Amino acid sequence: MALKELVEIDDLTEVWEASREKPVLLFKQSTTCPISADAFDQFNTFLQEDGGKIDAFFVKVRESRPVSDQIAEDLGIRHQSPQLFVVKNKEAAWNASHTKITVDSIKEALQNA
């Protein structure tokens, strides 16, 4: 699956449904923050190495604030940006923020999910 941007709250239905079958990645980013840009690069590098095996989604927090807020509410985890979740059965099996989002941390999180 290609990386898919979430723009509307209804888009989250696809994330939660996909997470019932296997873990999915959900990335929240700020388009104005250099730390977020670095984390998004790590996320994309992981996805390129993964070869499209995992479903991956992202939301731009400033542009789609209601979606970002709904993610925090649904998962019960305080909002941060950048922030990455491994979602399994509509629950956060793992999350990291800022410089803790690396290719290696994503690989490890998915192995443990």
PyRosetta script that sets phi, psi and omega in degrees:
from pyrosetta import init, pose_from_sequence

init()
pose = pose_from_sequence("MALKELVEIDDLTEVWEASREKPVLLFKQSTTCPISADAFDQFNTFLQEDGGKIDAFFVKVRESRPVSDQIAEDLGIRHQSPQLFVVKNKEAAWNASHTKITVDSIKEALQNA")
pose.set_psi(1, 141.9)
pose.set_omega(1, 175.3)
pose.set_phi(2, -77.7)
pose.set_psi(2, 159.3)
pose.set_omega(2, 175.6)
pose.set_phi(3, -64.5)
pose.set_psi(3, 130.7)
pose.set_omega(3, -176.0)
pose.set_phi(4, -119.8)
pose.set_psi(4, 131.3)
pose.set_omega(4, 177.1)
pose.set_phi(5, -83.8)
pose.set_psi(5, 137.0)
pose.set_omega(5, 175.6)
pose.set_phi(6, -98.5)
pose.set_psi(6, 123.5)
pose.set_omega(6, -175.9)
pose.set_phi(7, -115.9)
pose.set_psi(7, -36.4)
pose.set_omega(7, -177.7)
pose.set_phi(8, -114.9)
pose.set_psi(8, 152.6)
pose.set_omega(8, 178.8)
pose.set_phi(9, -56.3)
pose.set_psi(9, -37.8)
pose.set_omega(9, 179.6)
pose.set_phi(10, -60.9)
pose.set_psi(10, -23.3)
pose.set_omega(10, 178.1)
pose.set_phi(11, -63.1)
pose.set_psi(11, -23.6)
pose.set_omega(11, -179.2)
pose.set_phi(12, -65.6)
pose.set_psi(12, -24.1)
pose.set_omega(12, 178.7)
pose.set_phi(13, -55.6)
pose.set_psi(13, -41.4)
pose.set_omega(13, 179.5)
pose.set_phi(14, -63.3)
pose.set_psi(14, -39.3)
pose.set_omega(14, 178.8)
pose.set_phi(15, -63.1)
pose.set_psi(15, -51.8)
pose.set_omega(15, -176.3)
pose.set_phi(16, -63.6)
pose.set_psi(16, -39.1)
pose.set_omega(16, 178.4)
pose.set_phi(17, -66.0)
pose.set_psi(17, -45.5)
pose.set_omega(17, 179.7)
pose.set_phi(18, -61.5)
pose.set_psi(18, -33.8)
pose.set_omega(18, -177.0)
pose.set_phi(19, -71.7)
pose.set_psi(19, -11.5)
pose.set_omega(19, 176.7)
pose.set_phi(20, -75.1)
pose.set_psi(20, -27.8)
pose.set_omega(20, -177.2)
pose.set_phi(21, -90.2)
pose.set_psi(21, -36.8)
pose.set_omega(21, -179.9)
pose.set_phi(22, -163.6)
pose.set_psi(22, 162.2)
pose.set_omega(22, 178.4)
pose.set_phi(23, -61.3)
pose.set_psi(23, 145.0)
pose.set_omega(23, 175.9)
pose.set_phi(24, -126.4)
pose.set_psi(24, 159.8)
pose.set_omega(24, 177.0)
pose.set_phi(25, -103.7)
pose.set_psi(25, 138.0)
pose.set_omega(25, 179.6)
pose.set_phi(26, -134.5)
pose.set_psi(26, 115.9)
pose.set_omega(26, -174.5)
pose.set_phi(27, -112.3)
pose.set_psi(27, 131.6)
pose.set_omega(27, 174.7)
pose.set_phi(28, -111.0)
pose.set_psi(28, 127.7)
pose.set_omega(28, -176.3)
pose.set_phi(29, -134.8)
pose.set_psi(29, 152.1)
pose.set_omega(29, 170.0)
pose.set_phi(30, -101.3)
pose.set_psi(30, 128.5)
pose.set_omega(30, -178.2)
pose.set_phi(31, -80.3)
pose.set_psi(31, -1.0)
pose.set_omega(31, -179.1)
pose.set_phi(32, -112.7)
pose.set_psi(32, 2.3)
pose.set_omega(32, -174.1)
pose.set_phi(33, -109.5)
pose.set_psi(33, 125.6)
pose.set_omega(33, 179.5)
pose.set_phi(34, -65.2)
pose.set_psi(34, -32.3)
pose.set_omega(34, 177.1)
pose.set_phi(35, -65.7)
pose.set_psi(35, -39.8)
pose.set_omega(35, 177.3)
pose.set_phi(36, -64.1)
pose.set_psi(36, -39.6)
pose.set_omega(36, 177.9)
pose.set_phi(37, -62.1)
pose.set_psi(37, -42.4)
pose.set_omega(37, 178.0)
pose.set_phi(38, -63.3)
pose.set_psi(38, -43.9)
pose.set_omega(38, 179.5)
pose.set_phi(39, -64.6)
pose.set_psi(39, -39.4)
pose.set_omega(39, 178.4)
pose.set_phi(40, -64.6)
pose.set_psi(40, -35.5)
pose.set_omega(40, 174.9)
pose.set_phi(41, -62.5)
pose.set_psi(41, -43.1)
pose.set_omega(41, 177.7)
pose.set_phi(42, -61.7)
pose.set_psi(42, -44.4)
pose.set_omega(42, 178.5)
pose.set_phi(43, -58.6)
pose.set_psi(43, -48.6)
pose.set_omega(43, -179.9)
pose.set_phi(44, -66.7)
pose.set_psi(44, -36.6)
pose.set_omega(44, 176.0)
pose.set_phi(45, -61.7)
pose.set_psi(45, -44.5)
pose.set_omega(45, 176.7)
pose.set_phi(46, -58.3)
pose.set_psi(46, -46.3)
pose.set_omega(46, -178.0)
pose.set_phi(47, -61.9)
pose.set_psi(47, -37.7)
pose.set_omega(47, 177.3)
pose.set_phi(48, -65.3)
pose.set_psi(48, -42.4)
pose.set_omega(48, 179.1)
pose.set_phi(49, -67.2)
pose.set_psi(49, -33.7)
pose.set_omega(49, -178.0)
pose.set_phi(50, -70.8)
pose.set_psi(50, -24.7)
pose.set_omega(50, 177.0)
pose.set_phi(51, 71.8)
pose.set_psi(51, 27.1)
pose.set_omega(51, 175.4)
pose.set_phi(52, 80.8)
pose.set_psi(52, 16.6)
pose.set_omega(52, -179.2)
pose.set_phi(53, -76.4)
pose.set_psi(53, -27.6)
pose.set_omega(53, -177.0)
pose.set_phi(54, -106.8)
pose.set_psi(54, 142.9)
pose.set_omega(54, 174.4)
pose.set_phi(55, -75.3)
pose.set_psi(55, 132.9)
pose.set_omega(55, -176.2)
pose.set_phi(56, -135.7)
pose.set_psi(56, 139.3)
pose.set_omega(56, -177.0)
pose.set_phi(57, -135.0)
pose.set_psi(57, 155.2)
pose.set_omega(57, 174.0)
pose.set_phi(58, -145.9)
pose.set_psi(58, 157.1)
pose.set_omega(58, 176.8)
pose.set_phi(59, -134.8)
pose.set_psi(59, 136.7)
pose.set_omega(59, 173.3)
pose.set_phi(60, -87.7)
pose.set_psi(60, 112.1)
pose.set_omega(60, -168.4)
pose.set_phi(61, -65.0)
pose.set_psi(61, -36.6)
pose.set_omega(61, -179.8)
pose.set_phi(62, -73.4)
pose.set_psi(62, -40.0)
pose.set_omega(62, -177.0)
pose.set_phi(63, -77.0)
pose.set_psi(63, -27.8)
pose.set_omega(63, -177.2)
pose.set_phi(64, -130.2)
pose.set_psi(64, 53.5)
pose.set_omega(64, -176.6)
pose.set_phi(65, -53.6)
pose.set_psi(65, -43.7)
pose.set_omega(65, 179.7)
pose.set_phi(66, -59.3)
pose.set_psi(66, -36.3)
pose.set_omega(66, 178.3)
pose.set_phi(67, -66.5)
pose.set_psi(67, -46.1)
pose.set_omega(67, 178.9)
pose.set_phi(68, -59.1)
pose.set_psi(68, -45.1)
pose.set_omega(68, 179.2)
pose.set_phi(69, -63.8)
pose.set_psi(69, -38.3)
pose.set_omega(69, -179.9)
pose.set_phi(70, -67.1)
pose.set_psi(70, -36.7)
pose.set_omega(70, 176.7)
pose.set_phi(71, -60.7)
pose.set_psi(71, -47.9)
pose.set_omega(71, 179.5)
pose.set_phi(72, -58.9)
pose.set_psi(72, -43.0)
pose.set_omega(72, -179.8)
pose.set_phi(73, -67.5)
pose.set_psi(73, -48.0)
pose.set_omega(73, -176.9)
pose.set_phi(74, -64.4)
pose.set_psi(74, -38.5)
pose.set_omega(74, -177.8)
pose.set_phi(75, -90.2)
pose.set_psi(75, -13.5)
pose.set_omega(75, 178.9)
pose.set_phi(76, 69.5)
pose.set_psi(76, 30.2)
pose.set_omega(76, -179.1)
pose.set_phi(77, -125.7)
pose.set_psi(77, 131.0)
pose.set_omega(77, -178.1)
pose.set_phi(78, -56.1)
pose.set_psi(78, 138.5)
pose.set_omega(78, 179.5)
pose.set_phi(79, -63.7)
pose.set_psi(79, 136.3)
pose.set_omega(79, 168.2)
pose.set_phi(80, -141.8)
pose.set_psi(80, 163.9)
pose.set_omega(80, 176.8)
pose.set_phi(81, -151.2)
pose.set_psi(81, 123.9)
pose.set_omega(81, 1.4)
pose.set_phi(82, -74.1)
pose.set_psi(82, 157.4)
pose.set_omega(82, 179.8)
pose.set_phi(83, -150.9)
pose.set_psi(83, 137.3)
pose.set_omega(83, -180.0)
pose.set_phi(84, -127.1)
pose.set_psi(84, 135.7)
pose.set_omega(84, 178.0)
pose.set_phi(85, -120.6)
pose.set_psi(85, 143.0)
pose.set_omega(85, 159.7)
pose.set_phi(86, -98.8)
pose.set_psi(86, 117.1)
pose.set_omega(86, -176.8)
pose.set_phi(87, -107.2)
pose.set_psi(87, 128.6)
pose.set_omega(87, 178.4)
pose.set_phi(88, -135.4)
pose.set_psi(88, 123.2)
pose.set_omega(88, -177.9)
pose.set_phi(89, 54.8)
pose.set_psi(89, 42.6)
pose.set_omega(89, 178.0)
pose.set_phi(90, 61.9)
pose.set_psi(90, 25.2)
pose.set_omega(90, 175.3)
pose.set_phi(91, -128.9)
pose.set_psi(91, 150.1)
pose.set_omega(91, 177.2)
pose.set_phi(92, -78.8)
pose.set_psi(92, 108.0)
pose.set_omega(92, 175.9)
pose.set_phi(93, -77.7)
pose.set_psi(93, -21.5)
pose.set_omega(93, -178.8)
pose.set_phi(94, -164.6)
pose.set_psi(94, 149.2)
pose.set_omega(94, 170.9)
pose.set_phi(95, -151.2)
pose.set_psi(95, 152.7)
pose.set_omega(95, 178.7)
pose.set_phi(96, -147.4)
pose.set_psi(96, 160.1)
pose.set_omega(96, 177.8)
pose.set_phi(97, -139.4)
pose.set_psi(97, 163.1)
pose.set_omega(97, 174.9)
pose.set_phi(98, 52.5)
pose.set_psi(98, -128.9)
pose.set_omega(98, -173.2)
pose.set_phi(99, -74.4)
pose.set_psi(99, -4.4)
pose.set_omega(99, 177.0)
pose.set_phi(100, -81.8)
pose.set_psi(100, -4.8)
pose.set_omega(100, 177.1)
pose.set_phi(101, -89.1)
pose.set_psi(101, 102.0)
pose.set_omega(101, 179.8)
pose.set_phi(102, -134.4)
pose.set_psi(102, 163.6)
pose.set_omega(102, 176.5)
pose.set_phi(103, -55.5)
pose.set_psi(103, -46.5)
pose.set_omega(103, -177.8)
pose.set_phi(104, -65.7)
pose.set_psi(104, -39.9)
pose.set_omega(104, -179.8)
pose.set_phi(105, -66.9)
pose.set_psi(105, -34.6)
pose.set_omega(105, 178.0)
pose.set_phi(106, -67.4)
pose.set_psi(106, -44.8)
pose.set_omega(106, 178.3)
pose.set_phi(107, -58.2)
pose.set_psi(107, -46.8)
pose.set_omega(107, -179.1)
pose.set_phi(108, -63.6)
pose.set_psi(108, -42.9)
pose.set_omega(108, -179.8)
pose.set_phi(109, -61.3)
pose.set_psi(109, -41.5)
pose.set_omega(109, -179.4)
pose.set_phi(110, -70.4)
pose.set_psi(110, -32.9)
pose.set_omega(110, 176.5)
pose.set_phi(111, -65.2)
pose.set_psi(111, -32.1)
pose.set_omega(111, -177.4)
pose.set_phi(112, -92.4)
pose.set_psi(112, -5.2)
pose.set_omega(112, -175.5)
pose.set_phi(113, -77.5)
pose.dump_pdb("model.pdb")
